[in-house]
C-alpha cells in the first residue's frame, strides 16, 4: 500500500512519552464480538486457514475512519506475514463495551491480539493472563496502565500539538479567547492532545484566554451545540480547537450557522474525510493527521515476529514500557492535496 510508506518511526521510553503527553484513550458487547464481518459492529475476518496464525484486533470504535485506517494497516501486515486478522469492536464510545469485547475475543484463544484502548485502564485482567500463556498483546493509539502489553505504537501528542500551538498564536496574535471542544472526561487519548498545549499557550501568550474544555462525547450534534454557546458567550472568540473528527465537524457547522467564519477559526486533531472536506472548503484552518495505518501495521509485524521466533511456546511474553512513536503531519489548505498529506488522511474502507 504505497500511499502509506511513512518515514521511519521513533522508539521512545514510556517516561519520555508521558512527558510529552500529560493528562488523561484511543471495541460491541461480547455477544456480537464473535460474529462474522460487517460494517455495523461485528467481526471482520481475513482468511480462513486454521494453519495460519490468527490475530484479533480490538478497536475502540470500528465505524470510525481512524480505526478503519488502522484495520487496513493491520490487514496488510497480516497478509504479508501469512496470518489472518479479525477486526472487532463497538460502534459507539464505551470503555466498558471495549473491555468486554477484548475479553470475549481473548476467550477464543487467538495467537496474538491488538488493543486500541478507549481507556488505558481496565484491560490488565485480560492482558496479563494472555501474556502469561504466550499470547502477545500489542497496544496501539495509547499505552496501557500498568504497562502490561508486549509493546505500544502511539502518537507523540506533545510534539504533534506544537504546530497547532504555533498556529493558534499566529491566528489570535496572542489576544482574545480560545474555545476547546473535547471528547469525554477520562479519555486519555483525547486529553493528551490539549493538557500540555493549554498551559504552553497561557505561558507564551498571557493575554490569551483559553477556556476549559467542553465535552461533546464524540458527538457532532453535541459539539455543534457547545460551540454555538461558546461563540454566543464570548464575543472575542478567535479560535475553537476540536480534539477529534466528530467534534471538528460539529464546530464547523456552528461557526457557519453563526456567520462568524471570518473571525472565528477552527483547528483540530485527526483527518477524517469530513475534516478534509472542511479544509478544502476553507472552514478548517488546520488539523493534525495521525498514522493509524502505520501504527497497526507495526503492531501486527511485531506480534508476528514474536510468534514466529517462539513457535509453539507457552512461555510468558515479556511486557515492556517501550513505545514506538508514529509520525503526524499538520494538514492545511495549502498542502492538503500533496502526496505527503495523503498519507495522513483517514480512509473509510481498505483497498
C-alpha positions as CSV (number, residue, x, y, z in Angstrom):
1,X,0.0,0.0,0.0
2,X,2.3,2.6,-1.3
3,X,0.3,5.6,-0.1
4,X,1.3,4.7,3.4
5,X,5.1,4.4,3.1
6,X,5.9,6.5,6.1
7,X,9.2,7.9,7.2
8,X,10.9,5.7,9.9
9,X,9.2,5.7,13.3
10,X,10.9,6.6,16.5
11,X,11.4,4.5,19.6
12,X,10.7,6.2,22.9
13,X,10.7,5.1,26.5
14,X,7.3,5.4,28.2
15,X,8.7,8.0,30.6
16,X,9.7,10.2,27.6
17,X,6.3,10.0,26.0
18,X,4.5,10.6,29.3
19,X,6.4,13.9,29.5
20,X,5.2,14.7,26.0
21,X,1.6,13.8,26.8
22,X,0.5,14.5,30.4
23,X,-3.1,14.4,31.3
24,X,-5.7,11.9,31.0
25,X,-7.8,6.7,25.3
26,X,-7.8,5.7,21.8
27,X,-14.2,-2.1,20.9
28,X,-19.8,-4.1,20.9
29,X,-20.7,-6.4,23.5
30,X,-19.4,-9.9,24.0
31,X,-22.3,-11.5,22.1
32,X,-21.6,-9.7,18.9
33,X,-17.8,-9.8,19.0
34,X,-17.6,-13.4,17.9
35,X,-19.9,-12.9,14.8
36,X,-18.8,-12.6,11.2
37,X,-17.6,-9.5,9.3
38,X,-19.9,-6.5,8.9
39,X,-19.6,-2.7,9.0
40,X,-22.0,-2.3,11.9
41,X,-20.1,-3.8,14.8
42,X,-19.3,-7.4,14.3
43,X,-16.1,-9.1,13.4
44,X,-14.2,-8.7,10.2
45,X,-12.2,-11.8,9.3
46,X,-9.5,-12.1,6.7
47,X,-8.6,-15.6,5.6
48,X,-9.8,-18.9,6.9
49,X,-6.9,-21.3,7.1
50,X,-6.7,-23.0,10.6
51,X,-3.0,-23.4,10.0
52,X,-2.4,-19.6,9.8
53,X,-1.6,-17.5,12.8
54,X,-4.7,-15.7,13.9
55,X,-4.5,-12.1,15.2
56,X,-7.5,-10.3,16.7
57,X,-7.6,-6.5,16.7
58,X,-10.0,-4.8,19.1
59,X,-10.7,-1.2,18.1
60,X,-12.4,1.5,20.2
61,X,-14.9,2.4,17.5
62,X,-14.9,0.2,14.4
63,X,-17.0,2.5,12.2
64,X,-14.7,5.5,12.7
65,X,-12.3,6.3,9.8
66,X,-9.3,6.4,12.2
67,X,-9.8,2.8,13.3
68,X,-10.8,1.7,9.8
69,X,-7.4,3.0,8.6
70,X,-5.7,1.1,11.4
71,X,-7.6,-2.0,10.3
72,X,-6.2,-1.6,6.8
73,X,-2.6,-1.4,8.1
74,X,-3.2,-4.5,10.3
75,X,-4.7,-6.4,7.4
76,X,-1.9,-5.6,5.0
77,X,0.7,-6.7,7.6
78,X,-1.2,-9.9,8.4
79,X,-1.5,-10.8,4.8
80,X,2.2,-10.1,4.2
81,X,3.1,-12.3,7.2
82,X,0.8,-15.2,6.1
83,X,-1.6,-14.7,9.0
84,X,-5.3,-13.9,9.3
85,X,-6.8,-10.8,11.0
86,X,-10.1,-10.4,12.8
87,X,-11.2,-6.8,13.4
88,X,-13.8,-6.2,16.2
89,X,-15.2,-3.6,18.5
90,X,-18.2,-1.4,19.4
91,X,-19.9,1.1,17.2
92,X,-20.3,3.8,20.0
93,X,-18.0,5.2,22.6
94,X,-17.9,2.9,25.6
95,X,-14.8,1.8,27.5
96,X,-16.9,-0.9,29.2
97,X,-18.0,-2.3,25.8
98,X,-14.4,-2.4,24.6
99,X,-13.2,-4.2,27.7
100,X,-15.9,-6.7,27.3
101,X,-15.1,-7.1,23.6
102,X,-11.5,-7.7,24.4
103,X,-12.3,-10.3,27.0
104,X,-14.6,-12.1,24.6
105,X,-12.1,-12.2,21.8
106,X,-9.4,-13.4,24.2
107,X,-11.6,-16.3,25.2
108,X,-11.3,-17.6,21.6
109,X,-7.6,-18.3,22.1
110,X,-6.1,-16.2,19.3
111,X,-2.4,-16.4,18.6
112,X,-1.9,-12.7,19.2
113,X,-4.0,-9.6,19.9
114,X,-4.0,-5.8,19.3
115,X,-5.9,-3.4,21.5
116,X,-6.6,0.3,20.7
117,X,-7.8,1.3,24.2
118,X,-10.5,3.8,24.7
119,X,-9.4,3.9,28.3
120,X,-5.8,2.9,29.2
121,X,-7.1,1.1,32.3
122,X,-9.3,-1.9,32.8
123,X,-7.6,-4.3,30.4
124,X,-4.9,-5.8,32.7
125,X,-7.1,-8.6,34.0
126,X,-7.3,-10.0,30.5
127,X,-3.9,-8.9,29.1
128,X,-1.8,-10.4,31.9
129,X,-3.3,-14.0,31.6
130,X,-2.8,-13.9,27.8
131,X,0.8,-12.8,28.1
132,X,1.4,-15.4,30.8
133,X,0.4,-18.2,28.5
134,X,2.5,-17.0,25.5
135,X,0.0,-14.8,23.6
136,X,1.5,-11.4,22.8
137,X,-0.7,-8.3,23.1
138,X,0.2,-5.0,21.5
139,X,-1.4,-1.6,22.2
140,X,-2.0,1.0,19.5
141,X,-3.1,4.6,19.9
142,X,-2.5,4.6,23.7
143,X,-0.5,2.8,26.3
144,X,-1.9,0.5,29.0
145,X,-1.6,1.4,32.6
146,X,0.2,-0.5,34.1
147,X,2.4,-1.4,31.1
148,X,1.1,-4.9,30.6
149,X,1.5,-5.1,26.8
150,X,4.3,-6.5,24.7
151,X,4.7,-3.1,23.0
152,X,2.9,0.1,22.1
153,X,2.6,2.3,19.0
154,X,1.3,5.8,19.7
155,X,1.4,9.4,18.5
156,X,3.7,11.7,20.4
157,X,0.9,14.1,21.3
158,X,3.1,16.9,22.7
159,X,5.2,17.1,19.5
160,X,2.1,16.7,17.4
161,X,0.3,19.6,19.1
162,X,3.2,22.1,18.8
163,X,2.3,23.1,15.2
164,X,-1.3,23.8,16.3
165,X,0.0,25.8,19.3
166,X,2.1,27.9,17.0
167,X,-0.9,28.4,14.6
168,X,-3.2,29.4,17.3
169,X,-0.7,32.0,18.4
170,X,-0.5,33.3,14.9
171,X,-4.3,33.4,14.3
172,X,-5.0,35.2,17.6
173,X,-2.0,37.4,17.8
174,X,-1.8,36.4,21.4
175,X,-5.1,38.0,22.4
176,X,-8.8,37.1,22.6
177,X,-10.4,33.8,23.6
178,X,-9.8,30.2,22.5
179,X,-12.5,27.6,23.0
180,X,-11.9,23.9,23.4
181,X,-14.3,21.1,22.4
182,X,-13.0,17.7,23.6
183,X,-14.4,14.2,23.6
184,X,-15.0,12.8,27.2
185,X,-13.5,13.1,30.6
186,X,-11.2,10.2,31.3
187,X,-10.4,9.6,27.7
188,X,-6.6,9.8,27.8
189,X,-6.0,9.6,24.1
190,X,-8.2,12.7,23.7
191,X,-7.0,14.7,26.7
192,X,-3.3,14.2,25.8
193,X,-4.0,16.4,22.8
194,X,-4.6,19.5,25.0
195,X,-3.4,19.1,28.5
196,X,0.2,20.3,27.6
197,X,-0.9,22.7,24.9
198,X,-3.1,24.8,27.1
199,X,-0.5,25.8,29.7
200,X,2.0,26.3,27.0
201,X,-0.3,28.8,25.3
202,X,-1.1,30.5,28.5
203,X,2.6,30.9,29.4
204,X,3.6,32.2,25.9
205,X,0.5,34.4,25.4
206,X,-0.6,35.9,28.8
207,X,-3.3,38.0,27.2
208,X,-4.9,34.9,25.6
209,X,-7.8,33.3,27.4
210,X,-8.1,29.6,26.9
211,X,-11.4,28.3,28.1
212,X,-11.9,25.0,30.0
213,X,-12.9,22.1,27.7
214,X,-16.5,21.4,26.8
215,X,-17.1,17.7,26.3
216,X,-19.1,16.5,23.3
217,X,-18.7,12.8,23.7
218,X,-17.6,12.2,20.1
219,X,-21.0,13.6,19.0
220,X,-21.2,16.1,16.1
221,X,-24.5,17.5,17.4
222,X,-23.2,18.0,20.9
223,X,-20.1,19.7,19.6
224,X,-22.2,22.0,17.5
225,X,-24.4,22.9,20.5
226,X,-21.4,23.5,22.7
227,X,-19.6,25.6,20.1
228,X,-22.7,27.7,19.5
229,X,-22.8,28.5,23.2
230,X,-19.1,29.4,23.2
231,X,-19.5,31.8,20.3
232,X,-22.5,33.5,21.7
233,X,-20.9,33.8,25.2
234,X,-17.5,35.1,24.0
235,X,-17.6,38.0,21.5
236,X,-13.8,38.0,21.4
237,X,-13.6,34.3,20.4
238,X,-10.8,33.8,17.9
239,X,-10.2,30.1,17.7
240,X,-12.0,26.9,18.6
241,X,-9.9,23.8,18.9
242,X,-11.7,20.5,18.4
243,X,-9.8,17.5,19.6
244,X,-11.2,14.9,17.2
245,X,-13.1,14.4,14.0
246,X,-16.8,14.5,15.1
247,X,-16.1,17.5,17.3
248,X,-14.5,19.3,14.4
249,X,-17.4,18.7,12.1
250,X,-19.9,19.9,14.7
251,X,-17.9,23.0,15.5
252,X,-17.6,23.9,11.8
253,X,-21.4,23.7,11.5
254,X,-21.8,26.0,14.5
255,X,-19.4,28.6,13.1
256,X,-21.1,28.5,9.7
257,X,-24.6,28.9,11.3
258,X,-23.4,31.8,13.4
259,X,-21.9,33.5,10.3
260,X,-18.6,34.1,12.1
261,X,-16.2,32.2,9.8
262,X,-14.2,35.4,9.1
263,X,-13.4,36.0,12.8
264,X,-13.6,32.6,14.4
265,X,-11.2,29.9,13.1
266,X,-11.3,26.2,13.6
267,X,-8.3,23.9,14.2
268,X,-8.5,20.2,15.1
269,X,-6.9,16.9,15.5
270,X,-7.4,13.9,13.2
271,X,-8.2,13.8,9.5
272,X,-11.4,12.1,8.7
273,X,-12.9,12.5,5.2
274,X,-15.3,15.2,6.6
275,X,-12.4,17.1,8.0
276,X,-10.5,17.0,4.7
277,X,-13.6,18.4,3.0
278,X,-13.7,21.2,5.6
279,X,-10.1,22.1,4.9
280,X,-10.7,22.2,1.2
281,X,-13.7,24.4,1.6
282,X,-11.8,26.8,3.9
283,X,-13.8,26.0,7.0
284,X,-10.9,24.3,8.8
285,X,-7.6,26.2,9.2
286,X,-5.6,23.1,10.0
287,X,-5.8,19.6,11.5
288,X,-3.2,17.1,12.8
289,X,-3.3,13.9,10.8
290,X,-2.0,10.8,12.7
291,X,-0.7,7.4,11.4
292,X,-3.2,4.7,12.3
293,X,-2.3,2.7,9.3
294,X,1.4,2.7,10.3
295,X,0.7,2.1,14.0
296,X,-1.4,-1.0,13.4
297,X,0.9,-2.3,10.7
298,X,3.9,-2.1,13.1
299,X,1.8,-3.8,15.8
300,X,1.0,-6.8,13.6
301,X,4.5,-7.1,12.3
302,X,5.9,-7.2,15.8
303,X,3.4,-9.7,17.1
304,X,4.1,-12.0,14.1
305,X,7.8,-11.6,14.6
306,X,7.5,-12.7,18.2
307,X,5.2,-15.6,17.4
308,X,7.4,-16.9,14.6
309,X,10.5,-16.6,16.8
310,X,8.7,-18.5,19.7
311,X,6.7,-21.0,17.7
312,X,4.6,-23.2,19.9
313,X,6.0,-21.7,23.1
314,X,3.8,-21.1,26.1
315,X,6.5,-19.1,27.9
316,X,5.3,-15.8,29.3
317,X,5.6,-12.9,26.9
318,X,7.7,-10.1,28.4
319,X,5.8,-6.8,28.9
320,X,7.6,-3.5,28.2
321,X,7.0,0.2,28.6
322,X,8.9,0.9,25.4
323,X,6.8,3.0,22.9
324,X,7.1,3.3,19.2
325,X,6.1,6.9,18.2
326,X,4.3,7.1,14.9
327,X,4.5,10.3,12.8
328,X,2.0,13.1,12.4
329,X,1.5,15.9,9.8
330,X,-0.2,19.3,10.0
331,X,-2.7,19.4,7.2
332,X,-3.6,22.8,5.8
333,X,-5.5,24.2,2.8
334,X,-2.1,24.8,1.2
335,X,-0.8,21.3,1.5
336,X,-3.8,19.0,1.8
337,X,-3.6,17.7,-1.8
338,X,0.1,16.9,-1.7
339,X,1.4,13.4,-1.8
340,X,2.8,13.6,1.7
341,X,-0.5,14.9,3.1
342,X,-2.4,12.0,1.5
343,X,-0.5,9.6,3.8
344,X,-2.1,11.2,6.8
345,X,-5.7,11.2,5.7
346,X,-8.0,8.5,7.0
347,X,-9.9,6.0,4.9
348,X,-13.5,4.6,5.1
349,X,-12.5,1.3,3.5
350,X,-9.4,-0.7,2.7
351,X,-8.2,-1.0,-0.9
